């Protein structure tokens, strides 16, 4: 199933030359077909009060549980923060060259897609990262708040926010506040 984890970069810029081989999916897809897809690493995004219902029995040393809600207001309870972005960046920096990263959130279209876009923007210009994410993961609607946090963390001065708006592929898009 390696075609599911197509390399999105040549590995330049990553400490271990990981080529951003990612898959974004829903929690249900992760649970039902995750073993078949055989990810080597997982980022599971779910709310602080939610129960984890992703891939059971996965090696926890290769999984990051990022616990934040899918909200638009940064002051909302459980909203994502810069600390979440930093935690994800640290996890990604430790990925080996041959990692197959599955990123899942509840629906696979908002928090997971924004996280994939942020990760990819560390290695590609924001507009190219946006093109790659929307081409690779059709019908996503990346979380505007998560994109804004990545944009600030990476010092992109609004370029990632623009990329998150520029390449919509479905009617699911939300405006960035």
C-alpha positions, 0 to 999 in steps of 0.5 A, a space after each residue: 500500500 505504499 502508493 497511499 503514502 506518495 512522497 511529496 518532497 525529495 527529503 531536502 530539509 528534513 533532519 533524516 531526509 524524510 520525503 513527506 510520505 503522508 496520508 490524511 484520513 478520518 478516525 474511522 478509516 484509520 481504525 478500519 483499514 489502518 493495519 492494511 495501510 501499514 503506516 509506520 507512524 501516526 499523528 492522531 488528532 482528537 479533542 481533549 475530552 474525546 475518547 481515542 478511537 483510532 488504530 488499536 494496538 499501534 506502537 505508542 512510541 511511533 504515535 503522537 496524540 495531539 489533543 485539540 478541538 476543531 474550533 475557529 476561536 483560539 479562546 475556545 476550550 480545547 482550541 489548538 495552540 502553538 504548543 500543539 504545533 511545536 509538539 507535532 514539529 518535534 515528532 516529525 523531526 524524529 521520523 526516519 527516512 522511510 516513515 509512512 505517516 498517517 495523520 487522522 482526525 475525526 473526519 480527516 478533512 479539517 485538523 488533519 489536512 491543516 496539519 499535513 499542510 503545515 508539515 509540508 510547508 516546512 519543506 516547500 514554499 507555502 503555495 506549492 505545499 497548498 497545491 500538493 495537499 489539495 491535489 493529494 487529498 481532495 475534498 479537504 477543508 483545512 482548519 483555518 485556526 490550525 493553518 494560522 498557527 502553522 503560519 505563525 510558527 513558521 514565520 510565513 507572514 500569511 502565505 500559508 493562510 493564503 495557500 489554505 484558501 487558494 486551492 479549494 476543491 470542494 464546497 466544504 471550504 470555510 473562511 479564515 477568520 
